[in-house]
Amino acid sequence: MKGSIKKITKSIIAAAVVFMLGGCGENNEKFKDVNDMIYGLENYSAKMSITYTSNKGEITYEGEQGASSDGRYRIMTVKPEEVERCVIINDGKMIWQYNPRVSSGFSVKANDKKERYELIIFSFIKNYRNSENVKEETQEGKYTVLEADIEGGGKYINSEKLWVENENFTPVKLIIYDDEGKERIREEFSEFEFEPVFEEGYFLPENKEGEEEENA
């Protein structure tokens, strides 16, 4: 009888080990595939919804963005109506802002705002690569969630998480947290496209007439 119990116990333990190793192997493979995706990414475009949360409440913007791994990006907002067709372009050297409702049209700055650049996935990739406190987990069996600290982010932009769909390795959500772990910025992606071919001049302002220089 005792021998039978020992055999059964060993079988249960062996099955549990196989199950756990199998699960870990699958998760590790997912993590590897997701890491391969983000480190191999060169360009992307996507529609986006961005919600900012503060002690005054929430405000949400909708728009689209395109970005390159060399630091260039373009963001255009379409909602709400008062910011429709406002465009921000980083051409790799300067920040161009265009507001069709302002007579001067363009404004130019030398430095980017951190809370804006952090909306770009390549900024997350940089933080994820450099952070000493990275984490990886699966969620609902559907997503891989990557977490990293934001270097030099300060009180309100302290850490971030990127949700990547396991089936097609597509980024679907980016959340930025303050130093107390409270959600400050939520960005959700749709119609995400890997390696799009951007038209010539995509990362350049379309019209520089009436530009107004400002100090950063």
C-alpha positions as CSV (number, residue, x, y, z in Angstrom):
1,M,0.0,0.0,0.0
2,K,2.8,2.4,1.0
3,G,4.6,1.6,-2.2
4,S,1.5,2.4,-4.2
5,I,1.1,5.7,-2.4
6,K,4.7,6.7,-3.1
7,K,4.3,5.8,-6.8
8,I,1.1,7.9,-7.0
9,T,2.8,10.8,-5.2
10,K,5.8,10.7,-7.5
11,S,3.6,10.6,-10.5
12,I,1.7,13.7,-9.3
13,I,4.9,15.6,-8.6
14,A,6.4,14.6,-12.0
15,A,3.2,15.7,-13.8
16,A,3.3,19.1,-11.9
17,V,6.9,19.7,-12.8
18,V,6.2,18.9,-16.5
19,F,3.2,21.2,-16.4
20,M,5.2,24.1,-14.8
21,L,8.1,23.7,-17.1
22,G,5.9,23.6,-20.1
23,G,4.1,26.8,-19.0
24,C,7.4,28.5,-18.3
25,G,8.8,27.5,-21.6
26,E,5.7,28.8,-23.4
27,N,5.9,32.1,-21.5
28,N,9.7,32.4,-22.1
29,E,9.0,31.9,-25.8
30,K,6.4,34.7,-25.8
31,F,8.7,37.0,-24.0
32,K,11.5,36.3,-26.5
33,D,9.1,36.9,-29.5
34,V,7.9,40.2,-28.0
35,N,11.5,41.3,-27.3
36,D,12.5,40.4,-30.8
37,M,9.6,42.5,-32.1
38,I,10.4,45.7,-30.1
39,Y,14.1,45.5,-30.6
40,G,13.7,44.8,-34.3
41,L,11.2,47.6,-34.9
42,E,12.3,50.4,-37.3
43,N,9.1,52.3,-38.1
44,Y,5.4,52.1,-37.2
45,S,2.2,54.0,-37.6
46,A,-1.0,53.8,-35.6
47,K,-4.2,55.5,-34.5
48,M,-4.2,56.5,-30.9
49,S,-6.4,57.6,-28.0
50,I,-4.6,59.3,-25.1
51,T,-6.1,60.0,-21.7
52,Y,-4.4,62.3,-19.2
53,T,-5.3,62.0,-15.6
54,S,-4.7,64.7,-12.9
55,N,-6.3,66.0,-9.7
56,K,-8.6,68.1,-12.0
57,G,-10.0,65.0,-13.8
58,E,-9.4,63.4,-17.2
59,I,-9.1,64.7,-20.7
60,T,-8.9,62.5,-23.8
61,Y,-7.4,63.2,-27.2
62,E,-7.6,61.1,-30.4
63,G,-5.3,61.2,-33.3
64,E,-2.6,59.3,-35.2
65,Q,1.1,59.0,-35.0
66,G,4.0,57.7,-37.0
67,A,7.5,57.2,-35.7
68,S,11.0,56.0,-36.7
69,S,13.7,54.4,-34.6
70,D,16.0,57.3,-35.4
71,G,13.9,59.6,-33.2
72,R,11.7,61.3,-35.7
73,Y,8.0,61.2,-35.2
74,R,4.7,62.9,-36.3
75,I,1.6,63.3,-34.2
76,M,-1.7,64.7,-35.4
77,T,-4.8,65.2,-33.2
78,V,-8.3,64.9,-34.6
79,K,-10.4,65.1,-31.4
80,P,-11.6,67.1,-29.6
81,E,-12.6,69.7,-32.1
82,E,-10.5,72.5,-30.7
83,V,-7.3,70.7,-31.5
84,E,-8.4,69.1,-34.7
85,R,-5.5,68.9,-37.3
86,C,-2.9,70.2,-34.8
87,V,0.4,68.6,-35.8
88,I,3.6,68.0,-33.9
89,I,6.7,66.9,-35.8
90,N,10.1,65.9,-34.5
91,D,12.4,66.1,-37.6
92,G,15.4,64.7,-35.7
93,K,16.7,68.2,-34.9
94,M,13.8,70.5,-34.0
95,I,10.2,70.3,-32.8
96,W,7.7,71.8,-35.1
97,Q,4.2,72.5,-33.9
98,Y,1.4,73.5,-36.2
99,N,-2.0,74.9,-35.1
100,P,-4.3,75.8,-38.0
101,R,-6.2,78.2,-35.7
102,V,-3.2,80.4,-34.9
103,S,-2.3,83.0,-37.5
104,S,1.4,82.4,-37.3
105,G,0.8,78.7,-38.0
106,F,4.1,77.1,-37.0
107,S,6.2,77.4,-33.9
108,V,9.7,75.9,-33.5
109,K,11.4,74.6,-30.4
110,A,14.8,73.0,-29.8
111,N,13.8,70.6,-27.1
112,D,11.0,68.1,-26.8
113,K,8.6,67.7,-23.8
114,K,9.3,64.5,-22.0
115,E,5.6,63.8,-21.4
116,R,5.0,64.0,-25.1
117,Y,8.1,62.0,-26.3
118,E,7.1,59.2,-23.8
119,L,4.0,58.6,-26.0
120,I,6.3,57.2,-28.7
121,I,7.0,53.4,-28.5
122,F,10.6,53.9,-29.3
123,S,10.9,55.9,-26.0
124,F,9.6,52.9,-24.1
125,I,12.0,50.6,-25.9
126,K,14.9,52.9,-24.9
127,N,13.7,52.9,-21.2
128,Y,13.1,49.1,-21.3
129,R,16.6,48.5,-22.6
130,N,18.3,50.8,-20.1
131,S,16.1,50.3,-17.0
132,E,17.5,48.3,-14.1
133,N,14.0,47.4,-12.9
134,V,12.3,45.7,-15.9
135,K,9.5,43.2,-15.5
136,E,7.7,40.9,-17.8
137,E,4.4,39.1,-17.2
138,T,1.5,37.6,-19.1
139,Q,-2.1,38.8,-18.6
140,E,-5.2,36.8,-19.3
141,G,-3.1,34.6,-21.5
142,K,-3.7,37.2,-24.2
143,Y,-1.1,39.9,-23.5
144,T,2.5,40.2,-22.6
145,V,3.1,43.2,-20.3
146,L,6.5,44.8,-20.2
147,E,7.4,47.3,-17.5
148,A,10.3,49.7,-17.1
149,D,11.4,52.8,-15.2
150,I,11.5,56.1,-17.0
151,E,15.0,57.6,-16.7
152,G,14.8,61.2,-15.4
153,G,11.0,61.1,-15.5
154,G,10.5,62.7,-12.1
155,K,7.4,62.6,-9.9
156,Y,4.6,62.4,-12.5
157,I,6.3,60.3,-15.1
158,N,8.1,57.6,-13.2
159,S,7.4,54.2,-14.8
160,E,5.5,52.7,-17.7
161,K,4.0,49.5,-19.0
162,L,3.4,48.3,-22.5
163,W,0.8,45.7,-23.4
164,V,1.6,43.6,-26.5
165,E,-0.9,41.1,-28.0
166,N,0.5,37.6,-28.0
167,E,-1.2,36.5,-31.2
168,N,0.4,39.0,-33.5
169,F,2.9,40.8,-31.2
170,T,1.1,44.2,-31.7
171,P,1.4,46.9,-29.1
172,V,-2.1,47.8,-27.9
173,K,-1.7,49.9,-24.8
174,L,0.9,52.0,-23.0
175,I,0.3,53.4,-19.5
176,I,2.6,55.8,-17.6
177,Y,2.5,56.0,-13.8
178,D,3.7,58.5,-11.3
179,D,6.0,57.7,-8.4
180,E,3.1,56.5,-6.3
181,G,2.0,54.0,-8.9
182,K,-1.0,56.0,-10.0
183,E,-2.0,56.0,-13.7
184,R,-1.2,59.4,-15.3
185,I,-1.3,58.8,-19.0
186,R,-3.1,56.0,-20.9
187,E,-2.4,55.5,-24.6
188,E,-4.3,52.9,-26.6
189,F,-3.4,52.0,-30.1
190,S,-5.5,50.8,-33.1
191,E,-4.8,50.0,-36.7
192,F,-1.1,49.5,-35.8
193,E,1.1,49.0,-38.8
194,F,4.6,47.6,-38.7
195,E,7.3,49.1,-41.0
196,P,5.0,51.4,-43.1
197,V,6.6,53.3,-46.0
198,F,6.2,56.9,-45.1
199,E,5.8,59.4,-47.9
200,E,8.6,61.8,-48.7
201,G,8.5,64.7,-46.3
202,Y,6.3,62.9,-43.7
203,F,8.7,64.1,-40.9
204,L,9.0,67.6,-42.3
205,P,6.7,70.6,-41.8
206,E,4.5,71.1,-44.8
207,N,4.7,74.9,-44.7
208,K,7.2,77.1,-42.9
209,E,5.6,80.4,-43.8
210,G,5.0,82.6,-40.8
211,E,6.9,80.4,-38.4
212,E,7.5,81.7,-35.0
213,E,10.5,80.8,-33.0
214,E,10.1,80.2,-29.3
215,N,12.5,79.4,-26.5
216,A,12.3,75.8,-25.2
